[in-house]
Amino acid sequence: GKQAVEQQKQSFHRLVVAMYPKFASDGLLAEQAQIVMEVEEATIFFSDICNFTARSNTVTASALVEWLGYTFGVMDVVARYYKVYKVKTIGDAYFAIPGPSCLIEDDNLDAHGGS
């Protein structure tokens, strides 16, 4: 009933806050139709591990996950140090944005540092 719906709303709220920078999560939770941030200049960092697919076929799944966790963990530390906002890891790719101060808040860096 109502309690289950409220629990779902709270879970959704926590998920949105954990996944998005504050300006975006605030807009999503306020049900804004569009959430736009304009910047004059932007840099996008996107890395992809060379020959990942071929290499992944030569190790066990657990070894591969451990190696990716270590590799991206190091990248997370460097990103935090240089105040780069990590958007996401996608398979063997790392996507980050250095720059906009609204993304580079310590709580946002901590929330996104381990995914």
Backbone hydrogen bonds in HBPLUS format (Angstrom, degrees):
<---DONOR---> <-ACCEPTOR-->    atom                        ^
c    i                          cat <-CA-CA->   ^        H-A-AA   ^      H-
h    n   atom  resd res      DA  || num        DHA   H-A  angle D-A-AA Bond
n    s   type  num  typ     dist DA aas  dist angle  dist       angle   num
A0005-VAL N   A0001-GLY O   3.19 MM   4  6.52 156.9  2.24 149.5 156.0     1
A0006-GLU N   A0002-LYS O   2.94 MM   4  6.16 157.6  1.99 148.9 155.0     2
A0007-GLN N   A0003-GLN O   2.97 MM   4  6.19 153.8  2.04 145.3 152.3     3
A0008-GLN N   A0004-ALA O   3.00 MM   4  6.23 153.0  2.07 144.8 151.9     4
A0009-LYS N   A0005-VAL O   2.96 MM   4  6.25 155.3  2.02 148.5 155.2     5
A0010-GLN N   A0006-GLU O   2.98 MM   4  6.23 158.3  2.02 148.5 154.1     6
A0011-SER N   A0007-GLN O   2.93 MM   4  6.14 156.0  1.99 146.4 153.2     7
A0012-PHE N   A0008-GLN O   2.89 MM   4  6.08 158.8  1.94 149.4 155.2     8
A0013-HIS N   A0009-LYS O   2.88 MM   4  6.08 160.0  1.92 149.2 154.8     9
A0014-ARG N   A0010-GLN O   2.99 MM   4  6.24 165.7  2.02 150.9 153.6    10
A0015-LEU N   A0011-SER O   2.99 MM   4  6.18 158.7  2.04 147.7 153.8    11
A0016-VAL N   A0012-PHE O   2.90 MM   4  6.12 166.1  1.92 158.1 161.1    12
A0017-VAL N   A0013-HIS O   3.01 MM   4  6.18 166.7  2.02 154.7 158.3    13
A0018-ALA N   A0014-ARG O   2.97 MM   4  6.09 150.0  2.07 143.1 151.4    14
A0019-MET N   A0015-LEU O   2.98 MM   4  6.09 141.4  2.13 146.2 156.4    15
A0020-TYR N   A0016-VAL O   3.11 MM   4  6.01 153.4  2.18 155.0 158.2    16
A0024-ALA N   A0021-PRO O   2.98 MM   3  5.47 123.9  2.31 112.0 126.0    17
A0025-SER N   A0021-PRO O   2.89 MM   4  6.12 167.1  1.90 161.3 165.8    18
A0026-ASP N   A0022-LYS O   2.85 MM   4  5.87 165.1  1.87 155.3 159.5    19
A0027-GLY N   A0023-PHE O   3.29 MM   4  6.32 154.5  2.36 129.9 136.5    20
A0028-LEU N   A0024-ALA O   2.87 MM   4  6.13 161.9  1.90 154.5 159.5    21
A0029-LEU N   A0025-SER O   2.90 MM   4  6.00 167.6  1.91 152.5 155.9    22
A0030-ALA N   A0026-ASP O   2.99 MM   4  6.10 132.8  2.22 137.4 149.9    23
A0032-GLN N   A0027-GLY O   2.95 MM   5  5.31 174.3  1.95 157.8 156.1    24
A0031-GLU N   A0028-LEU O   2.97 MM   3  4.95 155.0  2.03 104.0 110.1    25
A0045-PHE N   A0096-ALA O   2.77 MM  51  5.01 169.8  1.78 161.4 157.9    26
A0096-ALA N   A0045-PHE O   2.80 MM  51  5.01 163.6  1.83 150.5 154.6    27
A0047-SER N   A0094-TYR O   2.87 MM  47  5.11 160.3  1.91 144.7 151.1    28
A0094-TYR N   A0047-SER O   2.98 MM  47  5.11 147.9  2.08 131.3 140.6    29
A0052-PHE N   A0049-ILE O   3.29 MM   3  5.47 140.4  2.46 136.1 127.9    30
A0055-ARG N   A0051-ASN O   3.00 MM   4  6.15 166.1  2.02 155.8 160.3    31
A0056-SER N   A0052-PHE O   2.72 MM   4  5.83 152.2  1.80 154.5 162.9    32
A0057-ASN N   A0054-ALA O   3.30 MM   3  5.52 143.7  2.45 100.0 109.6    33
A0058-THR N   A0055-ARG O   3.00 MM   3  5.47 164.6  2.03 115.9 120.6    34
A0064-LEU N   A0060-THR O   2.96 MM   4  6.19 155.7  2.02 150.4 157.5    35
A0065-VAL N   A0061-ALA O   2.94 MM   4  6.17 164.0  1.96 154.3 157.9    36
A0066-GLU N   A0062-SER O   2.96 MM   4  6.08 158.7  2.01 144.0 150.2    37
A0067-TRP N   A0063-ALA O   2.91 MM   4  6.08 159.3  1.96 146.2 151.8    38
A0068-LEU N   A0064-LEU O   2.87 MM   4  6.12 166.0  1.89 154.5 158.3    39
A0069-GLY N   A0065-VAL O   2.87 MM   4  5.98 159.7  1.91 147.1 153.3    40
A0070-TYR N   A0066-GLU O   2.98 MM   4  6.21 156.6  2.03 147.1 153.1    41
A0071-THR N   A0067-TRP O   2.85 MM   4  6.05 171.2  1.86 155.7 158.4    42
A0072-PHE N   A0068-LEU O   2.83 MM   4  5.92 175.8  1.84 157.8 159.2    43
A0073-GLY N   A0069-GLY O   2.88 MM   4  5.77 138.8  2.05 132.9 145.1    44
A0074-VAL N   A0070-TYR O   2.96 MM   4  6.27 153.8  2.03 153.1 158.1    45
A0075-MET N   A0071-THR O   3.13 MM   4  6.46 157.8  2.18 143.6 150.0    46
A0076-ASP N   A0072-PHE O   2.80 MM   4  6.01 146.9  1.91 143.1 152.3    47
A0077-VAL N   A0073-GLY O   3.07 MM   4  6.37 154.0  2.14 146.3 152.0    48
A0078-VAL N   A0074-VAL O   3.08 MM   4  6.39 163.2  2.11 152.9 156.9    49
A0079-ALA N   A0075-MET O   2.83 MM   4  6.01 157.5  1.88 147.7 154.7    50
A0080-ARG N   A0076-ASP O   2.87 MM   4  6.11 162.5  1.90 151.9 155.9    51
A0081-TYR N   A0077-VAL O   2.99 MM   4  6.19 161.2  2.03 148.2 153.6    52
A0082-TYR N   A0078-VAL O   3.00 MM   4  6.25 159.5  2.04 152.7 157.1    53
A0084-VAL N   A0079-ALA O   2.76 MM   5  4.72 171.8  1.77 141.2 144.1    54
A0083-LYS N   A0080-ARG O   3.13 MM   3  4.84 157.5  2.19  98.6 105.0    55
A0085-TYR N   A0097-ILE O   2.99 MM  12  5.14 153.3  2.06 138.1 133.6    56
A0097-ILE N   A0085-TYR O   2.75 MM  12  5.14 159.5  1.80 148.4 154.9    57
A0087-VAL N   A0095-PHE O   2.83 MM   8  5.52 143.4  1.97 135.7 146.9    58
A0088-LYS N   A0095-PHE O   3.19 MM   7  5.32 161.3  2.22 140.2 144.3    59
A0095-PHE N   A0088-LYS O   2.88 MM   7  5.32 163.3  1.91 172.4 176.9    60
A0090-ILE N   A0093-ALA O   2.88 MM   3  5.03 153.2  1.95 133.1 142.1    61
A0093-ALA N   A0090-ILE O   2.90 MM   3  5.03 157.7  1.95 121.0 127.9    62
A0103-LEU N   A0100-PRO O   2.91 MM   3  5.61 156.3  1.96 119.3 126.9    63
A0104-ILE N   A0101-SER O   3.13 MM   3  4.89 131.8  2.37  91.9 105.2    64
A0108-ASN N   A0105-GLU O   2.97 MM   3  5.27 122.0  2.32 106.0 120.8    65
A0109-LEU N   A0105-GLU O   2.99 MM   4  6.32 158.3  2.03 158.1 165.0    66
A0110-ASP N   A0106-ASP O   2.99 MM   4  6.19 160.6  2.03 149.7 154.5    67
A0111-ALA N   A0107-ASP O   2.99 MM   4  6.07 153.4  2.06 139.7 147.2    68
A0112-HIS N   A0108-ASN O   3.09 MM   4  6.18 144.0  2.22 145.1 152.9    69
A0113-GLY N   A0109-LEU O   2.96 MM   4  5.68 118.3  2.35 140.1 153.9    70
